[in-house]
Amino acid sequence: MSIKFETALSVFADAFALVRSATFPAESLRCGPLWIVRDRPRPIEQMRIEEIFAYGCSPLEAVAAVRTYAPRSRYTLGLFETPKHKAHEIKSIVRQHGYRSWFNEPLFVCDIRGAPELCTRKDIAGCTLHRAQTPEEIAAVTRAVGGKSRRMADARQLAGRRPQVRMYYASVDGAPVAHGRSIHLRPAVSWVHDVATHPAHRRRGIATALMAYMLADDAAHGAKHSVLLASHTGALLYPRLGYQQIGTLLMFIPSRRKSSPPAPRQ
């Protein structure tokens, strides 16, 4: 796999900041061993939760780095399991320093150049595949698949020879039943975001066809690698398309926080 772990993490942080910017401008930045996604300056009472990720340091060093950084608002902390630092060890250490476990997500990378059977057809698995062209089309697709439109796309992100955001969806009998986005902020690496299938159309190969079609278009736009964080369900799908797991993200919440955490990202 010819992509560094730090590169994959940076691609995720930049893409996540872009996604968050749909409702208020966000930024990603480095602070020592930390990758931080946070709102740009605004009144403290309006600040959304900061998401902090650490890599290349021990759990104790990550906790110390967060204290030094001093988050401006509520925050979550993500640490990656490595051969040197196993999940049970990481959890034990950070719990002793005021955190509780939240959830885990595997991090996957795909070498698009060697991915098997990339789909170039637009009719497969009993569905028709499309690329959304406008913010209005994206909003309609997300409403049809998930019941609501969570974020409105920026038309500027959809334009140009290599758009920052490309959304794809599958339809059956004219109705959208699945969608996924490719966020392309670096020439050679894309990030997969918001892959979802309507419950009534799952386990039919539709998500596999959609992802293959999206990867083929990623390659056409110059991407050599695709990166994503997977749900436990998605972790079963992505290896079929050539993805390899390169790590596991362990998410933690400060124990002193009284309010409920946000829903895990998709």
C-alpha positions as CSV (number, residue, x, y, z in Angstrom):
1,M,0.0,0.0,0.0
2,S,1.9,3.1,-1.3
3,I,0.3,5.7,1.0
4,K,1.5,6.8,4.4
5,F,-0.8,6.5,7.4
6,E,-0.3,10.2,8.1
7,T,-1.4,11.1,4.6
8,A,-4.6,9.1,5.1
9,L,-5.3,10.8,8.4
10,S,-4.7,14.3,6.9
11,V,-7.0,13.5,3.9
12,F,-9.7,12.5,6.4
13,A,-9.3,15.6,8.6
14,D,-9.4,18.0,5.6
15,A,-12.4,16.2,4.1
16,F,-14.2,16.2,7.5
17,A,-13.6,19.9,7.8
18,L,-15.1,20.5,4.4
19,V,-18.2,18.5,5.3
20,R,-18.7,20.4,8.5
21,S,-18.3,23.7,6.6
22,A,-21.6,23.0,4.9
23,T,-23.3,24.5,8.0
24,F,-20.6,26.8,9.4
25,P,-16.9,27.3,8.3
26,A,-14.6,24.7,9.8
27,E,-10.9,24.1,9.6
28,S,-8.4,21.3,10.1
29,L,-5.0,21.9,11.6
30,R,-1.9,20.1,13.1
31,C,-0.7,20.7,16.6
32,G,2.2,18.4,17.3
33,P,0.9,14.8,17.1
34,L,-2.7,16.0,16.9
35,W,-5.0,16.5,13.9
36,I,-7.8,18.8,14.9
37,V,-11.1,19.6,13.1
38,R,-12.9,22.6,14.7
39,D,-15.1,25.6,13.9
40,R,-13.5,28.8,12.8
41,P,-13.9,31.6,15.4
42,R,-17.4,32.1,16.6
43,P,-19.1,32.7,20.0
44,I,-18.0,30.0,22.4
45,E,-21.6,29.0,23.2
46,Q,-22.2,28.3,19.5
47,M,-19.0,26.2,19.1
48,R,-19.6,22.6,17.8
49,I,-17.6,19.7,19.3
50,E,-14.0,19.7,18.3
51,E,-12.7,16.3,16.9
52,I,-9.1,15.6,17.8
53,F,-7.1,12.7,16.4
54,A,-3.6,11.6,17.5
55,Y,-1.1,9.4,15.8
56,G,2.6,8.7,16.0
57,C,2.7,9.0,19.8
58,S,1.9,7.0,22.9
59,P,-1.5,7.3,24.5
60,L,0.0,9.2,27.4
61,E,1.7,11.6,25.0
62,A,-1.7,12.1,23.2
63,V,-3.4,13.0,26.4
64,A,-0.7,15.4,27.4
65,A,-0.8,17.0,23.9
66,V,-4.5,17.6,24.2
67,R,-4.0,19.3,27.6
68,T,-1.3,21.5,26.0
69,Y,-3.5,22.4,23.1
70,A,-6.5,23.2,25.4
71,P,-9.6,22.7,23.3
72,R,-11.8,25.8,23.0
73,S,-15.0,23.8,23.5
74,R,-16.3,20.2,24.1
75,Y,-14.3,17.6,22.2
76,T,-13.7,14.0,21.4
77,L,-10.3,12.2,21.1
78,G,-9.5,9.6,18.6
79,L,-6.5,7.3,18.9
80,F,-5.3,4.6,16.4
81,E,-4.5,1.1,17.4
82,T,-1.0,0.1,16.3
83,P,1.2,-3.0,16.6
84,K,2.9,-1.2,19.4
85,H,-0.2,0.1,21.2
86,K,-3.1,-2.4,21.2
87,A,-6.7,-1.4,21.8
88,H,-7.0,-2.8,25.3
89,E,-3.8,-1.0,26.4
90,I,-4.9,2.3,24.8
91,K,-8.3,2.1,26.5
92,S,-6.9,1.2,29.9
93,I,-4.5,4.2,29.8
94,V,-6.8,6.9,28.6
95,R,-9.6,5.8,31.0
96,Q,-7.1,6.4,33.8
97,H,-6.8,9.9,32.6
98,G,-10.5,10.9,32.5
99,Y,-11.9,9.5,29.3
100,R,-14.5,6.9,28.5
101,S,-14.8,4.7,25.3
102,W,-17.3,5.8,22.6
103,F,-16.9,3.7,19.4
104,N,-14.4,2.1,17.1
105,E,-14.1,2.4,13.3
106,P,-11.6,0.7,10.9
107,L,-9.6,2.9,8.6
108,F,-9.4,1.5,5.0
109,V,-7.3,2.5,2.0
110,C,-7.8,1.3,-1.6
111,D,-5.1,1.4,-4.3
112,I,-7.5,2.3,-7.1
113,R,-5.0,1.4,-9.8
114,G,-5.1,-2.3,-8.6
115,A,-8.8,-2.4,-7.5
116,P,-10.6,-5.4,-9.1
117,E,-13.4,-5.1,-11.5
118,L,-14.1,-1.4,-11.3
119,C,-17.5,-0.7,-12.7
120,T,-17.9,1.4,-15.9
121,R,-21.5,0.3,-16.6
122,K,-24.4,2.4,-15.3
123,D,-26.9,-0.4,-15.1
124,I,-25.9,-3.2,-12.7
125,A,-27.3,-5.1,-9.7
126,G,-30.9,-4.2,-10.8
127,C,-30.2,-0.5,-10.4
128,T,-29.2,2.5,-12.5
129,L,-26.1,4.6,-11.4
130,H,-25.9,8.4,-11.6
131,R,-23.7,11.3,-10.6
132,A,-25.6,14.2,-9.1
133,Q,-25.0,17.5,-10.7
134,T,-26.6,20.2,-8.5
135,P,-27.1,20.9,-4.8
136,E,-30.9,20.5,-5.3
137,E,-30.4,17.0,-6.8
138,I,-28.1,16.0,-3.9
139,A,-30.7,17.3,-1.4
140,A,-33.5,15.3,-3.1
141,V,-31.4,12.1,-3.1
142,T,-30.4,12.3,0.5
143,R,-34.1,12.9,1.5
144,A,-35.2,9.9,-0.6
145,V,-32.5,7.5,0.9
146,G,-32.3,8.7,4.5
147,G,-35.6,10.6,5.1
148,K,-34.0,14.0,5.3
149,S,-31.4,16.3,3.7
150,R,-28.8,16.8,6.4
151,R,-26.5,19.1,4.5
152,M,-26.9,21.3,1.4
153,A,-23.9,21.0,-1.0
154,D,-22.1,24.1,-2.2
155,A,-22.4,24.5,-6.0
156,R,-18.8,25.7,-6.1
157,Q,-17.6,22.4,-4.7
158,L,-19.3,20.5,-7.6
159,A,-17.8,22.6,-10.4
160,G,-14.6,22.4,-12.3
161,R,-12.5,19.8,-14.0
162,R,-11.8,18.1,-10.6
163,P,-14.7,19.0,-8.3
164,Q,-14.0,18.9,-4.6
165,V,-17.2,16.9,-4.1
166,R,-18.8,14.4,-6.3
167,M,-22.0,12.6,-5.2
168,Y,-23.2,9.3,-6.8
169,Y,-26.5,7.5,-6.3
170,A,-28.3,4.4,-7.4
171,S,-31.9,4.4,-8.4
172,V,-34.5,1.6,-8.9
173,D,-37.5,2.3,-11.0
174,G,-36.5,6.0,-11.0
175,A,-36.3,6.4,-7.2
176,P,-33.0,6.9,-5.4
177,V,-32.1,4.0,-3.1
178,A,-28.4,4.5,-2.2
179,H,-25.8,7.3,-2.3
180,G,-22.2,8.0,-1.6
181,R,-19.8,11.0,-2.0
182,S,-16.2,11.3,-3.1
183,I,-14.3,14.3,-1.6
184,H,-11.3,15.1,-3.7
185,L,-9.1,17.7,-2.1
186,R,-5.7,16.3,-3.0
187,P,-4.7,15.3,-6.6
188,A,-3.9,11.6,-5.9
189,V,-6.2,10.8,-2.9
190,S,-9.9,10.9,-2.4
191,W,-12.1,10.4,0.7
192,V,-15.3,8.3,0.7
193,H,-18.1,9.9,2.7
194,D,-21.8,9.3,3.5
195,V,-22.4,5.9,1.8
196,A,-25.9,4.7,2.7
197,T,-28.6,2.4,1.3
198,H,-32.3,2.6,1.9
199,P,-33.2,-0.3,4.3
200,A,-35.6,-1.8,1.8
201,H,-32.9,-2.2,-0.8
202,R,-30.0,-3.6,1.2
203,R,-28.2,-6.9,0.6
204,R,-28.7,-6.7,-3.2
205,G,-25.2,-5.6,-4.3
206,I,-26.3,-2.0,-4.9
207,A,-23.8,-0.4,-2.6
208,T,-21.0,-2.5,-4.1
209,A,-22.0,-1.4,-7.6
210,L,-22.3,2.2,-6.5
211,M,-18.8,2.2,-4.9
212,A,-17.2,0.5,-7.9
213,Y,-18.7,3.1,-10.2
214,M,-17.5,5.9,-7.9
215,L,-13.9,4.5,-7.7
216,A,-13.8,4.3,-11.5
217,D,-14.7,8.0,-11.7
218,D,-12.2,8.7,-9.0
219,A,-9.5,7.2,-11.2
220,A,-10.8,9.2,-14.2
221,H,-10.3,12.4,-12.1
222,G,-6.7,11.4,-11.2
223,A,-7.0,9.7,-7.9
224,K,-4.7,6.8,-7.2
225,H,-5.9,6.0,-3.7
226,S,-9.2,6.1,-1.8
227,V,-9.5,6.4,1.9
228,L,-12.5,5.9,4.3
229,L,-13.6,5.1,7.8
230,A,-16.0,2.2,7.8
231,S,-19.0,1.2,9.9
232,H,-19.0,-2.4,11.0
233,T,-21.4,-3.2,8.2
234,G,-19.3,-1.4,5.7
235,A,-16.2,-3.2,6.8
236,L,-17.6,-6.3,5.2
237,L,-18.2,-4.6,1.9
238,Y,-15.1,-2.6,1.2
239,P,-12.5,-5.5,1.0
240,R,-14.5,-6.8,-2.0
241,L,-13.5,-3.6,-3.9
242,G,-9.8,-3.8,-3.0
243,Y,-9.8,-1.9,0.2
244,Q,-7.3,-2.9,2.9
245,Q,-7.6,-2.0,6.6
246,I,-4.6,-0.1,7.8
247,G,-5.7,0.8,11.3
248,T,-8.6,1.1,13.8
249,L,-9.8,4.4,15.2
250,L,-10.7,4.3,18.9
251,M,-12.9,7.2,19.9
252,F,-13.1,8.6,23.5
253,I,-15.1,11.2,25.3
254,P,-13.9,13.1,28.4
255,S,-15.7,11.5,31.3
256,R,-16.6,14.8,32.9
257,R,-18.8,15.7,29.9
258,K,-22.5,15.6,31.0
259,S,-24.2,16.0,27.7
260,S,-24.7,13.2,25.2
261,P,-22.2,12.8,22.4
262,P,-23.3,13.4,18.8
263,A,-24.2,10.4,16.6
264,P,-21.1,8.8,15.0
265,R,-20.1,10.1,11.6
266,Q,-21.1,8.0,8.5
